[in-house]
Amino acid sequence: MIYQKELRFSTRGEIDLVDITAEVERVVEESGIQNGIALVFVPGATGAIVTIEHESGLLEDFKRALMELIPKGKGYLHDRIDDNAHSHLRATLLGASECFPVVDGRLVRGTWQQIFFVELDVRPRHRRVIVQVVGE
């Protein structure tokens, strides 16, 4: 069986972190699937899905690490088109999806492991995330 639902929300732009854990868990419950896999995927080249603890200091550390690892304005060739090469590079590094086991009808994740959408584009966006649950 396959169950799919889209989450829709707005972001504030550059490295906005949106906790979507509760919504993903709700989709898994709605699916009725007892054992399988839940895929969380963002269609888009400047968004990412990550797992991280929802603790304010750690979230700020994460933002700072991204800015240091792939800074803006380093003469990226793509910036000649729309000035957001760093956004694309960060998204590529983080990835567009995560998979989670579903066991006994529940999403399996670590105690402090929340699911976040990461907005990496330079402006606010209307986003969608696809949650697909596959199993029996």
N, CA, C and O atoms as CSV, one atom per row, in Angstrom:
chain,resi,resn,atom,element,x,y,z
A,1,MET,N,N,0.837,-1.184,0.000
A,1,MET,CA,C,0.000,0.000,0.000
A,1,MET,C,C,0.881,1.247,0.000
A,1,MET,O,O,1.952,1.265,0.606
A,2,ILE,N,N,0.417,2.276,-0.682
A,2,ILE,CA,C,1.115,3.562,-0.730
A,2,ILE,C,C,0.129,4.659,-0.340
A,2,ILE,O,O,-0.980,4.729,-0.868
A,3,TYR,N,N,0.547,5.511,0.589
A,3,TYR,CA,C,-0.266,6.652,1.019
A,3,TYR,C,C,0.605,7.892,0.865
A,3,TYR,O,O,1.766,7.898,1.273
A,4,GLN,N,N,0.037,8.944,0.274
A,4,GLN,CA,C,0.816,10.158,0.041
A,4,GLN,C,C,0.012,11.393,0.406
A,4,GLN,O,O,-1.197,11.462,0.189
A,5,LYS,N,N,0.713,12.359,0.963
A,5,LYS,CA,C,0.084,13.631,1.315
A,5,LYS,C,C,1.121,14.740,1.157
A,5,LYS,O,O,2.316,14.524,1.360
A,6,GLU,N,N,0.646,15.926,0.794
A,6,GLU,CA,C,1.525,17.090,0.695
A,6,GLU,C,C,1.336,18.003,1.882
A,6,GLU,O,O,0.210,18.277,2.296
A,7,LEU,N,N,2.440,18.472,2.427
A,7,LEU,CA,C,2.426,19.514,3.445
A,7,LEU,C,C,2.716,20.829,2.719
A,7,LEU,O,O,3.585,20.880,1.849
A,8,ARG,N,N,2.000,21.878,3.072
A,8,ARG,CA,C,2.216,23.192,2.442
A,8,ARG,C,C,2.394,24.247,3.528
A,8,ARG,O,O,1.677,24.260,4.529
A,9,PHE,N,N,3.360,25.128,3.309
A,9,PHE,CA,C,3.637,26.181,4.281
A,9,PHE,C,C,4.475,27.266,3.626
A,9,PHE,O,O,4.993,27.083,2.524
A,10,SER,N,N,4.606,28.393,4.307
A,10,SER,CA,C,5.434,29.505,3.837
A,10,SER,C,C,6.673,29.603,4.704
A,10,SER,O,O,6.664,29.229,5.877
A,11,THR,N,N,7.738,30.112,4.105
A,11,THR,CA,C,8.995,30.286,4.833
A,11,THR,C,C,9.405,31.752,4.819
A,11,THR,O,O,8.863,32.558,4.062
A,12,ARG,N,N,10.367,32.080,5.664
A,12,ARG,CA,C,10.835,33.457,5.772
A,12,ARG,C,C,12.080,33.726,4.932
A,12,ARG,O,O,12.546,34.865,4.878
A,13,GLY,N,N,12.627,32.708,4.278
A,13,GLY,CA,C,13.840,32.897,3.474
A,13,GLY,C,C,15.069,32.394,4.202
A,13,GLY,O,O,14.999,31.868,5.313
A,14,GLU,N,N,16.171,32.572,3.551
A,14,GLU,CA,C,17.501,32.101,3.911
A,14,GLU,C,C,17.693,31.465,5.300
A,14,GLU,O,O,17.686,32.142,6.328
A,15,ILE,N,N,17.860,30.176,5.281
A,15,ILE,CA,C,18.090,29.299,6.438
A,15,ILE,C,C,16.975,29.409,7.482
A,15,ILE,O,O,17.234,29.466,8.684
A,16,ASP,N,N,15.758,29.436,7.007
A,16,ASP,CA,C,14.588,29.323,7.882
A,16,ASP,C,C,14.381,27.836,8.148
A,16,ASP,O,O,14.320,27.036,7.214
A,17,LEU,N,N,14.276,27.475,9.404
A,17,LEU,CA,C,14.092,26.077,9.809
A,17,LEU,C,C,12.652,25.875,10.257
A,17,LEU,O,O,12.184,26.544,11.178
A,18,VAL,N,N,11.948,24.950,9.605
A,18,VAL,CA,C,10.542,24.695,9.900
A,18,VAL,C,C,10.412,23.266,10.417
A,18,VAL,O,O,10.664,22.309,9.684
A,19,ASP,N,N,10.023,23.126,11.666
A,19,ASP,CA,C,9.839,21.804,12.276
A,19,ASP,C,C,8.555,21.184,11.731
A,19,ASP,O,O,7.461,21.691,11.979
A,20,ILE,N,N,8.693,20.088,10.989
A,20,ILE,CA,C,7.534,19.424,10.386
A,20,ILE,C,C,7.293,18.042,11.006
A,20,ILE,O,O,6.547,17.233,10.453
A,21,THR,N,N,7.917,17.778,12.140
A,21,THR,CA,C,7.823,16.458,12.779
A,21,THR,C,C,6.385,16.046,13.042
A,21,THR,O,O,5.979,14.951,12.651
A,22,ALA,N,N,5.613,16.891,13.689
A,22,ALA,CA,C,4.235,16.534,14.051
A,22,ALA,C,C,3.395,16.256,12.815
A,22,ALA,O,O,2.584,15.330,12.806
A,23,GLU,N,N,3.588,17.060,11.765
A,23,GLU,CA,C,2.823,16.865,10.542
A,23,GLU,C,C,3.171,15.536,9.875
A,23,GLU,O,O,2.285,14.834,9.388
A,24,VAL,N,N,4.459,15.191,9.852
A,24,VAL,CA,C,4.883,13.921,9.261
A,24,VAL,C,C,4.312,12.759,10.070
A,24,VAL,O,O,3.818,11.789,9.494
A,25,GLU,N,N,4.372,12.846,11.379
A,25,GLU,CA,C,3.819,11.783,12.225
A,25,GLU,C,C,2.316,11.632,12.000
A,25,GLU,O,O,1.797,10.516,12.000
A,26,ARG,N,N,1.620,12.747,11.810
A,26,ARG,CA,C,0.173,12.714,11.553
A,26,ARG,C,C,-0.123,11.993,10.232
A,26,ARG,O,O,-1.072,11.211,10.152
A,27,VAL,N,N,0.684,12.252,9.200
A,27,VAL,CA,C,0.498,11.582,7.913
A,27,VAL,C,C,0.700,10.072,8.065
A,27,VAL,O,O,-0.060,9.285,7.500
A,28,VAL,N,N,1.709,9.670,8.817
A,28,VAL,CA,C,1.951,8.243,9.043
A,28,VAL,C,C,0.743,7.617,9.741
A,28,VAL,O,O,0.292,6.540,9.351
A,29,GLU,N,N,0.224,8.277,10.759
A,29,GLU,CA,C,-0.958,7.754,11.464
A,29,GLU,C,C,-2.158,7.649,10.524
A,29,GLU,O,O,-2.860,6.638,10.525
A,30,GLU,N,N,-2.399,8.699,9.715
A,30,GLU,CA,C,-3.518,8.708,8.771
A,30,GLU,C,C,-3.412,7.584,7.743
A,30,GLU,O,O,-4.423,7.062,7.273
A,31,SER,N,N,-2.182,7.218,7.402
A,31,SER,CA,C,-1.970,6.229,6.345
A,31,SER,C,C,-2.529,4.861,6.696
A,31,SER,O,O,-2.923,4.101,5.811
A,32,GLY,N,N,-2.564,4.546,7.975
A,32,GLY,CA,C,-3.004,3.224,8.401
A,32,GLY,C,C,-1.961,2.148,8.183
A,32,GLY,O,O,-2.203,0.982,8.492
A,33,ILE,N,N,-0.816,2.515,7.662
A,33,ILE,CA,C,0.257,1.554,7.418
A,33,ILE,C,C,0.925,1.217,8.745
A,33,ILE,O,O,1.287,2.107,9.515
A,34,GLN,N,N,1.082,-0.066,8.999
A,34,GLN,CA,C,1.649,-0.524,10.262
A,34,GLN,C,C,3.166,-0.707,10.203
A,34,GLN,O,O,3.867,-0.409,11.169
A,35,ASN,N,N,3.664,-1.192,9.083
A,35,ASN,CA,C,5.103,-1.438,8.941
A,35,ASN,C,C,5.539,-1.081,7.531
A,35,ASN,O,O,4.959,-1.545,6.550
A,36,GLY,N,N,6.572,-0.246,7.443
A,36,GLY,CA,C,7.054,0.181,6.135
A,36,GLY,C,C,8.067,1.297,6.252
A,36,GLY,O,O,8.891,1.327,7.166
A,37,ILE,N,N,7.986,2.217,5.300
A,37,ILE,CA,C,8.937,3.328,5.208
A,37,ILE,C,C,8.160,4.614,4.945
A,37,ILE,O,O,7.190,4.617,4.187
A,38,ALA,N,N,8.586,5.693,5.569
A,38,ALA,CA,C,8.038,7.020,5.277
A,38,ALA,C,C,9.141,7.848,4.622
A,38,ALA,O,O,10.214,8.053,5.191
A,39,LEU,N,N,8.848,8.313,3.422
A,39,LEU,CA,C,9.756,9.191,2.691
A,39,LEU,C,C,9.266,10.616,2.862
A,39,LEU,O,O,8.079,10.892,2.692
A,40,VAL,N,N,10.178,11.529,3.199
A,40,VAL,CA,C,9.869,12.951,3.310
A,40,VAL,C,C,10.752,13.643,2.271
A,40,VAL,O,O,11.979,13.597,2.357
A,41,PHE,N,N,10.109,14.287,1.284
A,41,PHE,CA,C,10.828,14.805,0.120
A,41,PHE,C,C,10.373,16.222,-0.223
A,41,PHE,O,O,9.179,16.520,-0.221
A,42,VAL,N,N,11.341,17.092,-0.518
A,42,VAL,CA,C,11.017,18.440,-0.980
A,42,VAL,C,C,11.326,18.537,-2.472
A,42,VAL,O,O,12.471,18.346,-2.883
A,43,PRO,N,N,10.302,18.835,-3.288
A,43,PRO,CA,C,10.574,19.087,-4.698
A,43,PRO,C,C,11.049,20.534,-4.848
A,43,PRO,O,O,10.272,21.470,-4.661
A,44,GLY,N,N,12.283,20.704,-5.175
A,44,GLY,CA,C,12.844,22.046,-5.288
A,44,GLY,C,C,14.343,21.997,-5.105
A,44,GLY,O,O,14.867,21.122,-4.414
A,45,ALA,N,N,15.030,22.933,-5.721
A,45,ALA,CA,C,16.490,22.920,-5.731
A,45,ALA,C,C,17.123,23.770,-4.635
A,45,ALA,O,O,18.348,23.820,-4.524
A,46,THR,N,N,16.296,24.443,-3.818
A,46,THR,CA,C,16.865,25.288,-2.767
A,46,THR,C,C,16.207,25.025,-1.412
A,46,THR,O,O,16.149,25.907,-0.556
A,47,GLY,N,N,15.721,23.813,-1.234
A,47,GLY,CA,C,15.161,23.396,0.047
A,47,GLY,C,C,15.795,22.069,0.432
A,47,GLY,O,O,16.339,21.365,-0.418
A,48,ALA,N,N,15.726,21.730,1.711
A,48,ALA,CA,C,16.311,20.477,2.184
A,48,ALA,C,C,15.489,19.916,3.335
A,48,ALA,O,O,14.736,20.635,3.993
A,49,ILE,N,N,15.649,18.623,3.563
A,49,ILE,CA,C,15.050,17.940,4.704
A,49,ILE,C,C,16.196,17.399,5.554
A,49,ILE,O,O,17.087,16.716,5.050
A,50,VAL,N,N,16.163,17.713,6.851
A,50,VAL,CA,C,17.208,17.249,7.766
A,50,VAL,C,C,16.577,16.764,9.069
A,50,VAL,O,O,15.417,17.052,9.363
A,51,THR,N,N,17.364,16.026,9.835
A,51,THR,CA,C,16.969,15.704,11.201
A,51,THR,C,C,17.977,16.363,12.139
A,51,THR,O,O,19.187,16.304,11.925
A,52,ILE,N,N,17.448,16.983,13.169
A,52,ILE,CA,C,18.290,17.665,14.154
A,52,ILE,C,C,17.452,17.891,15.409
A,52,ILE,O,O,16.226,17.966,15.339
A,53,GLU,N,N,18.107,17.996,16.531
A,53,GLU,CA,C,17.399,18.292,17.776
A,53,GLU,C,C,16.824,19.707,17.734
A,53,GLU,O,O,17.487,20.640,17.280
A,54,HIS,N,N,15.598,19.859,18.205
A,54,HIS,CA,C,14.946,21.177,18.225
A,54,HIS,C,C,15.351,21.910,19.506
A,54,HIS,O,O,14.581,22.003,20.462
A,55,GLU,N,N,16.561,22.417,19.494
A,55,GLU,CA,C,17.112,23.174,20.624
A,55,GLU,C,C,17.689,24.450,20.035
A,55,GLU,O,O,18.482,24.396,19.096
A,56,SER,N,N,17.299,25.593,20.575
A,56,SER,CA,C,17.611,26.885,19.946
A,56,SER,C,C,19.107,27.097,19.702
A,56,SER,O,O,19.488,27.594,18.642
A,57,GLY,N,N,19.942,26.735,20.643
A,57,GLY,CA,C,21.384,26.907,20.458
A,57,GLY,C,C,21.907,26.050,19.321
A,57,GLY,O,O,22.706,26.514,18.508
A,58,LEU,N,N,21.465,24.809,19.258
A,58,LEU,CA,C,21.907,23.905,18.198
A,58,LEU,C,C,21.408,24.373,16.833
A,58,LEU,O,O,22.137,24.279,15.846
A,59,LEU,N,N,20.174,24.875,16.767
A,59,LEU,CA,C,19.652,25.374,15.495
A,59,LEU,C,C,20.460,26.574,15.010
A,59,LEU,O,O,20.721,26.698,13.814
A,60,GLU,N,N,20.858,27.455,15.922
A,60,GLU,CA,C,21.714,28.583,15.538
A,60,GLU,C,C,23.094,28.096,15.110
A,60,GLU,O,O,23.670,28.627,14.160
A,61,ASP,N,N,23.631,27.089,15.801
A,61,ASP,CA,C,24.916,26.504,15.405
A,61,ASP,C,C,24.842,25.924,14.004
A,61,ASP,O,O,25.772,26.071,13.212
A,62,PHE,N,N,23.725,25.260,13.699
A,62,PHE,CA,C,23.516,24.673,12.381
A,62,PHE,C,C,23.522,25.763,11.299
A,62,PHE,O,O,24.168,25.616,10.262
A,63,LYS,N,N,22.802,26.844,11.553
A,63,LYS,CA,C,22.765,27.952,10.597
A,63,LYS,C,C,24.166,28.518,10.374
A,63,LYS,O,O,24.577,28.741,9.235
A,64,ARG,N,N,24.891,28.746,11.458
A,64,ARG,CA,C,26.241,29.307,11.371
A,64,ARG,C,C,27.173,28.373,10.605
A,64,ARG,O,O,27.982,28.825,9.794
A,65,ALA,N,N,27.060,27.075,10.862
A,65,ALA,CA,C,27.908,26.106,10.168
A,65,ALA,C,C,27.646,26.135,8.658
A,65,ALA,O,O,28.584,26.081,7.863
A,66,LEU,N,N,26.370,26.221,8.265
A,66,LEU,CA,C,26.052,26.301,6.833
A,66,LEU,C,C,26.647,27.556,6.204
A,66,LEU,O,O,27.200,27.507,5.106
A,67,MET,N,N,26.528,28.683,6.911
A,67,MET,CA,C,27.055,29.945,6.382
A,67,MET,C,C,28.574,29.906,6.260
A,67,MET,O,O,29.137,30.480,5.327
A,68,GLU,N,N,29.237,29.235,7.194
A,68,GLU,CA,C,30.691,29.137,7.141
A,68,GLU,C,C,31.152,28.132,6.092
A,68,GLU,O,O,32.147,28.359,5.404
A,69,LEU,N,N,30.435,27.033,5.971
A,69,LEU,CA,C,30.809,25.979,5.037
A,69,LEU,C,C,30.615,26.420,3.586
A,69,LEU,O,O,31.480,26.193,2.740
A,70,ILE,N,N,29.472,27.051,3.306
A,70,ILE,CA,C,29.184,27.535,1.948
A,70,ILE,C,C,28.694,28.981,2.063
A,70,ILE,O,O,27.489,29.232,2.091
A,71,PRO,N,N,29.628,29.925,2.129
A,71,PRO,CA,C,29.253,31.334,2.301
A,71,PRO,C,C,28.686,31.948,1.019
A,71,PRO,O,O,28.897,31.449,-0.086
A,72,LYS,N,N,27.965,33.040,1.211
A,72,LYS,CA,C,27.455,33.831,0.073
A,72,LYS,C,C,28.608,34.555,-0.599
A,72,LYS,O,O,29.657,34.789,0.001
A,73,GLY,N,N,28.387,34.902,-1.857
A,73,GLY,CA,C,29.266,35.847,-2.535
A,73,GLY,C,C,30.702,35.418,-2.713
A,73,GLY,O,O,31.613,36.233,-2.563
A,74,LYS,N,N,30.925,34.165,-3.027
A,74,LYS,CA,C,32.298,33.682,-3.212
A,74,LYS,C,C,32.655,33.555,-4.696
A,74,LYS,O,O,33.564,32.809,-5.059
A,75,GLY,N,N,31.937,34.283,-5.544
A,75,GLY,CA,C,32.236,34.251,-6.968
A,75,GLY,C,C,31.718,33.008,-7.675
A,75,GLY,O,O,32.269,32.596,-8.696
A,76,TYR,N,N,30.660,32.408,-7.134
A,76,TYR,CA,C,30.067,31.236,-7.766
A,76,TYR,C,C,29.531,31.615,-9.149
A,76,TYR,O,O,28.949,32.685,-9.322
A,77,LEU,N,N,29.728,30.749,-10.111
A,77,LEU,CA,C,29.299,31.036,-11.478
A,77,LEU,C,C,27.785,31.186,-11.603
A,77,LEU,O,O,27.308,32.001,-12.393
A,78,HIS,N,N,27.033,30.417,-10.841
A,78,HIS,CA,C,25.569,30.497,-10.917
A,78,HIS,C,C,25.036,31.868,-10.473
A,78,HIS,O,O,23.938,32.263,-10.865
A,79,ASP,N,N,25.800,32.577,-9.673
A,79,ASP,CA,C,25.361,33.899,-9.209
A,79,ASP,C,C,25.163,34.882,-10.363
A,79,ASP,O,O,24.490,35.898,-10.194
A,80,ARG,N,N,25.733,34.599,-11.520
A,80,ARG,CA,C,25.515,35.458,-12.686
A,80,ARG,C,C,24.059,35.389,-13.138
A,80,ARG,O,O,23.574,36.302,-13.807
A,81,ILE,N,N,23.357,34.307,-12.777
A,81,ILE,CA,C,21.968,34.117,-13.204
A,81,ILE,C,C,20.991,34.715,-12.203
A,81,ILE,O,O,20.156,35.540,-12.571
A,82,ASP,N,N,21.088,34.299,-10.915
A,82,ASP,CA,C,20.089,34.795,-9.948
A,82,ASP,C,C,20.620,34.974,-8.526
A,82,ASP,O,O,19.832,35.065,-7.586
A,83,ASP,N,N,21.909,35.025,-8.358
A,83,ASP,CA,C,22.525,35.400,-7.080
A,83,ASP,C,C,22.152,34.489,-5.908
A,83,ASP,O,O,22.082,34.949,-4.768
A,84,ASN,N,N,21.909,33.194,-6.180
A,84,ASN,CA,C,21.625,32.285,-5.071
A,84,ASN,C,C,22.372,30.962,-5.199
A,84,ASN,O,O,21.882,29.919,-4.765
A,85,ALA,N,N,23.541,31.011,-5.787
A,85,ALA,CA,C,24.338,29.786,-5.943
A,85,ALA,C,C,24.581,29.116,-4.595
A,85,ALA,O,O,24.513,27.892,-4.491
A,86,HIS,N,N,24.860,29.903,-3.570
A,86,HIS,CA,C,25.104,29.331,-2.248
A,86,HIS,C,C,23.890,28.546,-1.757
A,86,HIS,O,O,24.045,27.544,-1.060
A,87,SER,N,N,22.683,28.991,-2.111
A,87,SER,CA,C,21.462,28.287,-1.720
A,87,SER,C,C,21.395,26.912,-2.370
A,87,SER,O,O,21.083,25.922,-1.707
A,88,HIS,N,N,21.685,26.850,-3.649
A,88,HIS,CA,C,21.687,25.581,-4.371
A,88,HIS,C,C,22.763,24.638,-3.831
A,88,HIS,O,O,22.517,23.444,-3.657
A,89,LEU,N,N,23.938,25.170,-3.573
A,89,LEU,CA,C,25.029,24.339,-3.067
A,89,LEU,C,C,24.717,23.780,-1.677
A,89,LEU,O,O,24.997,22.615,-1.397
A,90,ARG,N,N,24.141,24.607,-0.816
A,90,ARG,CA,C,23.753,24.138,0.520
A,90,ARG,C,C,22.692,23.048,0.422
A,90,ARG,O,O,22.766,22.046,1.134
A,91,ALA,N,N,21.704,23.233,-0.456
A,91,ALA,CA,C,20.641,22.238,-0.624
A,91,ALA,C,C,21.210,20.921,-1.136
A,91,ALA,O,O,20.797,19.848,-0.696
A,92,THR,N,N,22.151,21.001,-2.057
A,92,THR,CA,C,22.772,19.793,-2.592
A,92,THR,C,C,23.530,19.045,-1.500
A,92,THR,O,O,23.488,17.816,-1.435
A,93,LEU,N,N,24.212,19.780,-0.659
A,93,LEU,CA,C,24.968,19.169,0.431
A,93,LEU,C,C,24.045,18.495,1.452
A,93,LEU,O,O,24.350,17.404,1.932
A,94,LEU,N,N,22.929,19.129,1.782
A,94,LEU,CA,C,22.019,18.600,2.805
A,94,LEU,C,C,21.112,17.500,2.271
A,94,LEU,O,O,20.891,16.504,2.958
A,95,GLY,N,N,20.591,17.656,1.079
A,95,GLY,CA,C,19.738,16.641,0.479
A,95,GLY,C,C,18.260,16.988,0.535
A,95,GLY,O,O,17.799,17.710,1.419
A,96,ALA,N,N,17.531,16.450,-0.439
A,96,ALA,CA,C,16.117,16.764,-0.614
A,96,ALA,C,C,15.186,15.809,0.114
A,96,ALA,O,O,13.973,16.017,0.098
A,97,SER,N,N,15.715,14.766,0.754
A,97,SER,CA,C,14.816,13.787,1.374
A,97,SER,C,C,15.469,13.062,2.541
A,97,SER,O,O,16.689,13.045,2.701
A,98,GLU,N,N,14.595,12.464,3.349
A,98,GLU,CA,C,14.982,11.556,4.426
A,98,GLU,C,C,13.956,10.434,4.459
A,98,GLU,O,O,12.781,10.654,4.164
A,99,CYS,N,N,14.391,9.240,4.816
A,99,CYS,CA,C,13.497,8.087,4.979
A,99,CYS,C,C,13.507,7.642,6.438
A,99,CYS,O,O,14.537,7.676,7.110
A,100,PHE,N,N,12.337,7.224,6.906
A,100,PHE,CA,C,12.189,6.775,8.285
A,100,PHE,C,C,11.435,5.453,8.311
A,100,PHE,O,O,10.503,5.259,7.530
A,101,PRO,N,N,11.821,4.547,9.191
A,101,PRO,CA,C,11.037,3.322,9.341
A,101,PRO,C,C,9.678,3.628,9.976
A,101,PRO,O,O,9.544,4.554,10.776
A,102,VAL,N,N,8.692,2.843,9.609
A,102,VAL,CA,C,7.393,2.859,10.263
A,102,VAL,C,C,7.215,1.486,10.884
A,102,VAL,O,O,7.225,0.472,10.187
A,103,VAL,N,N,7.052,1.460,12.198
A,103,VAL,CA,C,6.918,0.200,12.933
A,103,VAL,C,C,5.694,0.306,13.835
A,103,VAL,O,O,5.552,1.257,14.603
A,104,ASP,N,N,4.824,-0.674,13.731
A,104,ASP,CA,C,3.594,-0.700,14.529
A,104,ASP,C,C,2.788,0.593,14.384
A,104,ASP,O,O,2.216,1.097,15.350
A,105,GLY,N,N,2.757,1.116,13.154
A,105,GLY,CA,C,1.945,2.295,12.862
A,105,GLY,C,C,2.536,3.622,13.287
A,105,GLY,O,O,1.871,4.655,13.205
A,106,ARG,N,N,3.791,3.605,13.746
A,106,ARG,CA,C,4.418,4.841,14.231
A,106,ARG,C,C,5.736,5.106,13.524
A,106,ARG,O,O,6.472,4.182,13.178
A,107,LEU,N,N,6.017,6.381,13.319
A,107,LEU,CA,C,7.285,6.805,12.745
A,107,LEU,C,C,8.398,6.541,13.762
A,107,LEU,O,O,8.268,6.899,14.933
A,108,VAL,N,N,9.473,5.928,13.324
A,108,VAL,CA,C,10.598,5.654,14.224
A,108,VAL,C,C,11.633,6.761,14.050
A,108,VAL,O,O,12.114,7.019,12.947
A,109,ARG,N,N,11.961,7.409,15.167
A,109,ARG,CA,C,13.013,8.424,15.185
A,109,ARG,C,C,13.602,8.455,16.578
A,109,ARG,O,O,12.992,7.969,17.530
A,110,GLY,N,N,14.791,9.027,16.697
A,110,GLY,CA,C,15.442,9.127,17.992
A,110,GLY,C,C,14.728,10.105,18.904
A,110,GLY,O,O,13.951,10.944,18.449
A,111,THR,N,N,14.995,9.990,20.186
A,111,THR,CA,C,14.349,10.832,21.197
A,111,THR,C,C,14.441,12.318,20.861
A,111,THR,O,O,13.457,13.046,20.996
A,112,TRP,N,N,15.602,12.766,20.430
A,112,TRP,CA,C,15.805,14.196,20.157
A,112,TRP,C,C,15.838,14.496,18.668
A,112,TRP,O,O,16.242,15.588,18.267
A,113,GLN,N,N,15.426,13.561,17.858
A,113,GLN,CA,C,15.532,13.683,16.403
A,113,GLN,C,C,14.226,14.221,15.813
A,113,GLN,O,O,13.261,13.478,15.636
A,114,GLN,N,N,14.212,15.520,15.514
A,114,GLN,CA,C,13.062,16.129,14.867
A,114,GLN,C,C,13.336,16.241,13.370
A,114,GLN,O,O,14.483,16.173,12.926
A,115,ILE,N,N,12.261,16.414,12.601
A,115,ILE,CA,C,12.368,16.533,11.147
A,115,ILE,C,C,12.131,17.994,10.784
A,115,ILE,O,O,11.113,18.584,11.145
A,116,PHE,N,N,13.085,18.560,10.067
A,116,PHE,CA,C,12.998,19.965,9.671
A,116,PHE,C,C,13.074,20.131,8.163
A,116,PHE,O,O,13.846,19.456,7.482
A,117,PHE,N,N,12.259,21.040,7.662
A,117,PHE,CA,C,12.465,21.575,6.323
A,117,PHE,C,C,13.412,22.757,6.498
A,117,PHE,O,O,13.245,23.557,7.419
A,118,VAL,N,N,14.404,22.869,5.617
A,118,VAL,CA,C,15.348,23.982,5.671
A,118,VAL,C,C,15.180,24.810,4.403
A,118,VAL,O,O,15.444,24.340,3.296
A,119,GLU,N,N,14.740,26.045,4.583
A,119,GLU,CA,C,14.655,26.977,3.452
A,119,GLU,C,C,16.038,27.555,3.226
A,119,GLU,O,O,16.630,28.148,4.128
A,120,LEU,N,N,16.542,27.381,2.030
A,120,LEU,CA,C,17.890,27.855,1.724
A,120,LEU,C,C,17.902,28.971,0.688
A,120,LEU,O,O,18.943,29.585,0.452
A,121,ASP,N,N,16.758,29.241,0.069
A,121,ASP,CA,C,16.715,30.300,-0.926
A,121,ASP,C,C,16.828,31.658,-0.232
A,121,ASP,O,O,16.657,31.768,0.982
A,122,VAL,N,N,17.113,32.670,-1.016
A,122,VAL,CA,C,17.400,34.001,-0.466
A,122,VAL,C,C,16.155,34.813,-0.151
A,122,VAL,O,O,16.252,35.931,0.354
A,123,ARG,N,N,14.978,34.256,-0.449
A,123,ARG,CA,C,13.733,34.995,-0.232
A,123,ARG,C,C,12.673,34.078,0.364
A,123,ARG,O,O,12.797,32.856,0.280
A,124,PRO,N,N,11.635,34.649,0.962
A,124,PRO,CA,C,10.521,33.830,1.446
A,124,PRO,C,C,9.896,33.059,0.285
A,124,PRO,O,O,9.854,33.540,-0.848
A,125,ARG,N,N,9.413,31.861,0.588
A,125,ARG,CA,C,8.823,31.008,-0.453
A,125,ARG,C,C,7.582,30.304,0.081
A,125,ARG,O,O,7.419,30.129,1.289
A,126,HIS,N,N,6.713,29.906,-0.839
A,126,HIS,CA,C,5.624,28.984,-0.527
A,126,HIS,C,C,6.160,27.608,-0.874
A,126,HIS,O,O,6.550,27.370,-2.017
A,127,ARG,N,N,6.186,26.705,0.084
A,127,ARG,CA,C,6.817,25.399,-0.111
A,127,ARG,C,C,5.821,24.270,0.047
A,127,ARG,O,O,4.769,24.412,0.671
A,128,ARG,N,N,6.190,23.150,-0.539
A,128,ARG,CA,C,5.449,21.916,-0.328
A,128,ARG,C,C,6.447,20.804,-0.073
A,128,ARG,O,O,7.536,20.777,-0.646
A,129,VAL,N,N,6.059,19.902,0.784
A,129,VAL,CA,C,6.854,18.721,1.113
A,129,VAL,C,C,5.945,17.523,0.903
A,129,VAL,O,O,4.807,17.511,1.372
A,130,ILE,N,N,6.443,16.523,0.203
A,130,ILE,CA,C,5.682,15.316,-0.051
A,130,ILE,C,C,6.070,14.263,0.981
A,130,ILE,O,O,7.250,13.967,1.169
A,131,VAL,N,N,5.066,13.704,1.643
A,131,VAL,CA,C,5.280,12.596,2.569
A,131,VAL,C,C,4.608,11.383,1.945
A,131,VAL,O,O,3.399,11.376,1.714
A,132,GLN,N,N,5.406,10.360,1.676
A,132,GLN,CA,C,4.885,9.135,1.071
A,132,GLN,C,C,5.197,7.973,1.998
A,132,GLN,O,O,6.354,7.731,2.344
A,133,VAL,N,N,4.150,7.254,2.398
A,133,VAL,CA,C,4.304,6.125,3.306
A,133,VAL,C,C,4.018,4.854,2.501
A,133,VAL,O,O,2.962,4.716,1.883
A,134,VAL,N,N,4.974,3.938,2.524
A,134,VAL,CA,C,4.867,2.694,1.757
A,134,VAL,C,C,4.994,1.523,2.717
A,134,VAL,O,O,5.915,1.481,3.532
A,135,GLY,N,N,4.082,0.584,2.623
A,135,GLY,CA,C,4.162,-0.587,3.491
A,135,GLY,C,C,2.854,-1.328,3.554
A,135,GLY,O,O,2.027,-1.264,2.644
A,136,GLU,N,N,2.686,-2.040,4.666
A,136,GLU,CA,C,1.464,-2.845,4.833
A,136,GLU,C,C,0.829,-2.615,6.181
A,136,GLU,O,O,-0.204,-3.211,6.486
